[in-house]
Amino acid sequence: MIARFPTMPEGGPAPRARRKPMLWPALLGAALVAGCASNPVKPPPPPPPPPLSSLTVAPKADTVNVGSNVTLVATAKDTLGVVLGNVSLTWTSSNTAVATVGSSGTVHGYSEGVARIYVSGGGQIDSADVAVITQRGWFMQQSRISTDLNGVYFLPDRRTGWAVGAAGKILHTSDAGQTWSSQTSNTTFNLNSVWFTDSNNGWAVGATGLILATTDGGQTWGQITSNASETLFDVYFASRDTGWVVGAVGVILRTFDRGASWIRTTPTGFDLNSISFSGTMDGWAVGNGGVILGTHDRGLSWFIVQPAVTGQNLFAVWRYSESHALGGGVSGTAVGTANSPTDTTKWVLDNAGASNNLLGVAFADSSVGYAVGYNSGGTAIILRTDDRGFSWQSEPAGTSFRLKDVFFLDDRNGWIVGRGGVILHTTSGGLP
């Protein structure tokens, strides 16, 4: 057999195939670099804060305007009682919609309300309350309606409130009244008063025996049977279950089952315009002809205060405590319970100016009270008393519309509503 060999190309032997360069050292280097990048060397953690014997923040309460700052100071002491100057502390706010706080304790006010500021570290914690305010005195809030408003109510959080008025109007706010929005009432009847027992459960009352109720903060309102056809002027709840409504020709409705049923009584023939309780047992109702009714048994029975302290129509009453109550009416009529805890049924007559008609009253604390309404010229009035109604001073209203109702949560925060959709607010007790 003849052996065959590949034919060599002309001109010399075939060139050798070129060997590819070895890439593994480069790939290995890249992998090492990548590994270093994904697993950098971490610095050691900071040392834990030293144990503290106490941590205090000052001041315990402060105020700041919207858009401004205030700085809280925290003082930390070690177990020997020595003040430490370089301690890692954590600052937090209970409501960042109202105020935020930085790592050094500087609080920034965002919107009106109260935020609790906490500082913690070394096993200790302390807090302070910061109130964020808009401005001093009374100032207008934008309701964006021209409908008359007759009643107003706010929850203790100082941010959540409702106002009701003519033609079934219901307004709601969740930012202390900086913005108000309408809620659907499903009625065109006038609403005169509103009350909430918490953020979900509320009632509004008005013409022709109308009682509206909500269990979802007013997102939906429904009409409930009231056993009354008379106009209802005021509603008050002393607890989640126990409440009262008063109205024309002396009608009083009471409920002890959260409004599921109402019991009717008529202890007088005069229109009853307002009602207020101290706790669930002791209450006052006032009305036309100067009538004042009292109860000490949840409204199971009522007595008429005799002798009558006035014959003038009374439109409002506010009971701050068992022994302190304030009422107001036409021609500057101001009535109050005598300063005697042993006799809570004795009322005295004072005068807030004969030209003034008082449609709403409220206590801000045990001594300071407010009355709103209009004067003989039809212009709005705001009156303040610092001695439970014995003397009164005028505060600028900033509007000419008649004012219908006033509501205070404490000695600083109050709201007033009135004709033409007027809403006034103060965070300074009305003081400039």
N, C-alpha and C positions, 0 to 999 in steps of 0.2 A: 504494500500500500504506500502510496506516495503521500508524504506529509505536506499539508498545505498551510501556509503562513499568510497572515494578512498582508495585503499589498501595501507597501509603504508609499506614502505620497511622494510625488516627485519633488525632489529638492531636499530630501533629508527625512529623518524620523519624525513621527507625529508628535506634536507638542503635548506635554503632560498636563492633565487637568489641574487647574489652579485650586489650591486648598483654601477653604473659607477661613477667615480669621476666627480665633476662639473668643466667644463672647462671655463665657461664664464668669471671668473675673470682674468684668464691668457690671454684669447683672447682680453679682454678689454684693458689689459696692453699693449699687443703687438700693438693694434690699436693706442693707445695713443703714443707709441714710434714711430710708423710709421708716424703718423701725425706730430710729432715734426720734423722728419727727412725731410719730403717733404715741410714743411713750416718753414724753419729756421728763426730765428729772424734776420732781415736785419739791418745792421748798418745805421745810418742816412746818407743821401746824403751829399757830400762835399758842402761847402758853394759856391754860385755862385761867379765867378771872379768879382773883383771890376770894376766899370766902368773906362775906360781909356780915357785920352784925346789924346794920341798918342801912336803908336807902330811902331818902325823903326827897320830894319834889316841892318846889315853891315857885309862885304862890299856889295855894290849893284851888283857887278860882280866879279866873281872869277873863277879860273881854278883848275882842279884836274886831276891827271892821272888816267887812268883805274886801278881799284883795290886799290886806295888810298882814304883817307878821307880829308875833309876840314870842319872846323866848322864855321858856321855863328852865329853872336851874335845879339839877339833881345833886344831892350831897350824899356821898358814900363813905361809910366808916367801916374799918376793919374790926376784927374781933377784939382788938385792944382799945377801940373807940377812937382811933386816929383817922382823921379825914384823909381820904385818898384822892389824889388829883388826876390820876391817869388810869381810869377804870373803863373797860369796854362795857358799854350799856346799850340796851336795845329800847328804842322808842316806838310806840305804836299808837294809832288813833282808833277809837271805837266806831267812828263814822267818817270815812274819808270823803264822803260827799259834802260834809260840813267843814272839816279841817284836816289837813295832813300835818305830819311832824317829821322833821329831819333828824339825822343822827346826832345832832348837837342840841336837840330840844327846841328848835325853832318851829313854831306853829304858824301855818299859813291858813287864813280864813278863806273858804271858797263860797259858802252859801250860809244863809241864816240858820241858826240852830245851836245845839250844844253838843260838843264832842268830849268824851272822856279820854284824856291822854295818859298812857301808861308808860312807865320806865321800869326796866327790870335788869337784873344782873347779880351775879354772886349769890344766887338763891334768894334774893329779896325783890320785892315789887312795891311800887307806890303809884298814885295817880292824882290827876288834877282835872277839874272841869273848865273847859274854855267855851265861852259863849261868843258866837259870831253874830255881830249885829250889822244892820244896814246903815242907819243914821239915828240921831236923837230926835226927840219930839214926836209929833204925829205926822205921818206922811202917807200919801195916797198910794194904793196898790191898784194895778190895772185889772179890772174885772172883764173888760172888753164887752160889756153889755150896758144897756140903758134901762133895764128892768129894775123896778124897786126891789130891794132886798130887805127882809124883815127879821131874819134870825141868823145867828152865827154860833159855831161851836168848834173848839180845837181840842185835840188830844194832848196829854201831858208831854208828849215828845216835842212839842212846840213847832212842829212842822206839818202835821196832818190836820186838815180842817175842812169844814163844809159851811156853806151859806145858802139860805133858801129865800124865795121871794115870790113875787106875783107870777101868775100864769104857769105855775108848776116849775119854776126855775130852781135848779140845784147846781151849785158850783162846788168844785173840789180842788184842794191844793195838797201837795206833798212836799213843798219846799217853803213853808211858812208864809205862803201868799205871794211869793215872787212871781209865780205863774198860777193862774186859775183856769180850769177847764170845766165844761158843762157835763153833767150827767143826765141820763134820760130818766125822767120821773114817771112817764106814761100818764100824765094828767095835765090839764090846763087850769085847774083850780089853784087859787092862791095858797101858798104855803107860808105859815107864820112862825114856825119854830122848828129847831132841829136839835137832836141829842144823840151822842154815840157812847156806848159803854166800853168799846175797844175798837181796834182798827177795822173790824168787820161788821159789827152789829150796831145798827142805828135806826132812828125813827124820825119822821117829819110829820107835822100835823098842819091842818088848814081848814078850808071852807067845807061846809056841809058834812061835818063829822069825819073828814078824811084823815086816815092814818096810813102812812107809807112806812114800810120796813125793808131793811136790807141786811143780808148776812155775808156780803162780799165787798164791804167797803163802798157801796154805792154803784158798783158796776151794773147791778140790776136792782130795781126798786119794785116792790109789789104792794098792792092795796090789801089791807086786812080789815076784818069786821070790827067796828068800834062800838056798836050799840048806841050810837049818837048820830043825830042829823044836824045838830047845831054847829056853828063855826067854832073851831078849836083854836085857841090862841097860844098855848104854851105846853111844852112837854119837858119832863124832868125824870131822869133815872138815877136812883141812889145806888143800885147795884145792877149786875147783869140781868137779874130776874125781876127786880122791883122798880116800878115806875108809875108815874101819874101824868094825866093830861087834864087841863082845865079849859073851859070855853064859855059860850054865851049862856044866858039865863041860869048861871050857877052850876052847870054840869061839871062833875069831876069823875074821871075814869081812872081806875087803878088796875094794875096787873101784878101778879106775883109769879107768873110763869113765862117771863120773857116775851110778853105780848101775845101769847097764844090765845088768851082770853082776857076780856076787860069787864070789870064790874062798875056799874054806873050808880052815882048818887048825886043828889041836888040839895045841898044843905042851905042854899040861899037862892033867891030869885034874881040877884044882881049878876051881871056878866062878870066872870072871873078871868082876869087878863094875864096873870102870872103865878107861878108856883115854884117853891124852892125848899129843899130839905137839908137837914144836917143828919147824916146817917140815914137809916131806913125807917126810923120811928117818928122823928120830930120834924114837922113841916109847917110852912105858912103858905097861904094863897091870898091874893089881894084882887080887888076889882072895883067896879063902879060904885058910886055912892060912898066911897071910903071904907067899904067892907074889908075886914081882915079876918080870915079863918085860920084856925090852928088845929093841929092834931098831934097826939103823943102815942098813937097806936097804929102807925102805918097808913092812916087814912080810913081805918074802919069806922071811926067816928070823928066828927069835926065840931068845934065850938066857935062861936062868933065873939070876937074881942069886944067887950062892953066895959065902960061906955066907949062909943066910937071916938077915935082921936081926930077924925076929919070927916066931912061930908063930900069932899072932892074925889073925883075919880082917880083911882090908883092903877097905874099901868104896869108896874114892875116891882119885883121883890127879889132879893138875894139873901140867902141865909148862909153866913160864913161858919157859924158854930151854933151850939145849942142856945147860947145866950146872946148872940150878935146877929141881927138882921137889919136890912135896910130896904126901904121902899120909896117909890117916887110916883108923882102924878102931875096933874094939871096945876097951873098957877104957882109953880115952884114948891108944891107940896112935897115935903120930905118927912118920912116917918121912920122911926127906928126903935128897936127894943132897948129898954133902959139897961144901963150898965150894972146889972145886979144878977148874978148867977142863981140867986135863990128865987127869983121871980121872972121867969122867961116869958110871961104872958103880958107884961106891962109894956105898952108902947108910948112913945112921946112924939110930939109934933114939932118939926123944925121947918125952916123955910130956905129954899135955895134960890130965891128971887122971884117975885110975883109975876114977872114977865116971862118966866121960863116954864116950859112944859116938858116934863121928864118922861120919856118913853122906855128907857132902858137903864138899869142900874147893875153894878157889879162890885164886889169886894176884891181888892188885890191882895190884901192881907188883913189882919185883925183890926186895923185902924184905917187904912187907906181904901177909899172907895171912889167910884166914878158914876156919873149920871150923864146921859146923852138925850138929846131931843131937839127942840127948836124954841126960839123966842117969839115974842109977839109979832115980830116982823117976818116970821117964817124962816129965819136963818138958823143954820145949825149951831148947836151949843155943845161943848164938852166941859163938864164941871168935875172938879176933884175935891175930895175931903180927906184930911189927915186925922180927923177926930171922930170918925164914925158917923158923920153927917150933921154935926152941930154947926160947922162952918164950911163954906164952899169957896173955891177959887176957880176962875175961868182959865181954860187952856185953848190955844189957837186950834181951830178945826181945819182950816185950809180949804173949806168947801162951804157953799151956801145951801146945799141940799139938807133936808131934814134927816136926822139920824134916828134909827129905829131900835138898834140893839147894840149892846156892848158885852164883851166877854174877856175876862182876864184869867191867866194861868198862875201868875205870881206878881210880885211888885214891879216887874219890868215889862212883861210881854202881854199885850192886849190887842184886840181887834174891834172895830166898829163897822156896822153896815147901815145903809140907809137908802134913800130915794135915788133914782137914776143910776143904780148899780154901784153906788159909792162904797168903797172899802178903804178904811183907814187902819193903820197899824203903828204900834210903838214898841220899841225895845228898851225904852228908858222911863217907863211909867208916865209918858207924856211930857217929861221934863226936858227943856231944851239943853 
